[in-house]
């Protein structure tokens, strides 16, 4: 049902501000977490988007009780930065230590999808995008190291070639020589 989920919710995830890679990371994370119906993940994000954008007292209280500025989160969602806002909300939900309070806030924000998926699975979805960003950062770091090593080799080779040329021979006769 992955292809059905992507077909049904790709526009929703895009409207929320998630890239195709981030959407893929969220779907992959949900599968890793053993979600029995990946479609529920799309429903959860859509439900949270709708509930927060409406800004009901229940949602505003849940956000405020988690230490968030409810108006800023509602404004971010309504301005099209739902991805960033939802990531913050999921992270803050994960910080709520009291299970009863966490369930109350999760239900206010994610509706019945909080019950259907469970707290563990929804909270793990916040880590999916972070994990993707960590992988992207690691790839950039490796690329930078490879480029730096290539620059060192280029400088070495240039110096070696210039030294060989100054000695009157070409590079190969300097090596053999």
ChimeraX attribute file (.defattr): number of C-alpha atoms within 10 A of each C-alpha:
attribute: neighborCount
match mode: 1-to-1
recipient: residues
	/A:1	9
	/A:2	13
	/A:3	10
	/A:4	11
	/A:5	17
	/A:6	19
	/A:7	11
	/A:8	14
	/A:9	19
	/A:10	18
	/A:11	12
	/A:12	17
	/A:13	20
	/A:14	16
	/A:15	16
	/A:16	22
	/A:17	18
	/A:18	20
	/A:19	15
	/A:20	13
	/A:21	11
	/A:22	20
	/A:23	20
	/A:24	17
	/A:25	20
	/A:26	24
	/A:27	22
	/A:28	17
	/A:29	21
	/A:30	22
	/A:31	16
	/A:32	11
	/A:33	14
	/A:34	12
	/A:35	19
	/A:36	12
	/A:37	15
	/A:38	21
	/A:39	18
	/A:40	18
	/A:41	25
	/A:42	21
	/A:43	19
	/A:44	20
	/A:45	23
	/A:46	18
	/A:47	18
	/A:48	24
	/A:49	23
	/A:50	15
	/A:51	19
	/A:52	27
	/A:53	19
	/A:54	14
	/A:55	19
	/A:56	14
	/A:57	11
	/A:58	16
	/A:59	23
	/A:60	23
	/A:61	17
	/A:62	23
	/A:63	24
	/A:64	15
	/A:65	14
	/A:66	20
	/A:67	13
	/A:68	16
	/A:69	13
	/A:70	20
	/A:71	15
	/A:72	11
	/A:73	24
	/A:74	23
	/A:75	16
	/A:76	18
	/A:77	24
	/A:78	17
	/A:79	11
	/A:80	14
	/A:81	17
	/A:82	26
	/A:83	22
	/A:84	15
	/A:85	21
	/A:86	21
	/A:87	18
	/A:88	15
	/A:89	23
	/A:90	19
	/A:91	17
	/A:92	17
	/A:93	24
	/A:94	19
	/A:95	12
	/A:96	16
	/A:97	9
	/A:98	8
	/A:99	11
	/A:100	10
	/A:101	15
	/A:102	19
	/A:103	17
	/A:104	14
	/A:105	24
	/A:106	27
	/A:107	20
	/A:108	22
	/A:109	30
	/A:110	24
	/A:111	17
	/A:112	16
	/A:113	22
	/A:114	25
	/A:115	13
	/A:116	17
	/A:117	21
	/A:118	15
	/A:119	19
	/A:120	11
	/A:121	19
	/A:122	26
	/A:123	21
	/A:124	18
	/A:125	23
	/A:126	21
	/A:127	17
	/A:128	21
	/A:129	22
	/A:130	14
	/A:131	16
	/A:132	16
	/A:133	14
	/A:134	12
	/A:135	12
	/A:136	12
	/A:137	12
	/A:138	12
	/A:139	12
	/A:140	12
	/A:141	12
	/A:142	12
	/A:143	12
	/A:144	12
	/A:145	12
	/A:146	12
	/A:147	12
	/A:148	12
	/A:149	12
	/A:150	12
	/A:151	12
	/A:152	12
	/A:153	12
	/A:154	12
	/A:155	12
	/A:156	12
	/A:157	13
	/A:158	12
	/A:159	12
	/A:160	15
	/A:161	17
	/A:162	14
	/A:163	15
	/A:164	17
	/A:165	13
	/A:166	10
	/A:167	11
	/A:168	11
	/A:169	14
	/A:170	14
	/A:171	17
	/A:172	10
	/A:173	10
	/A:174	15
	/A:175	10
	/A:176	6
	/A:177	7
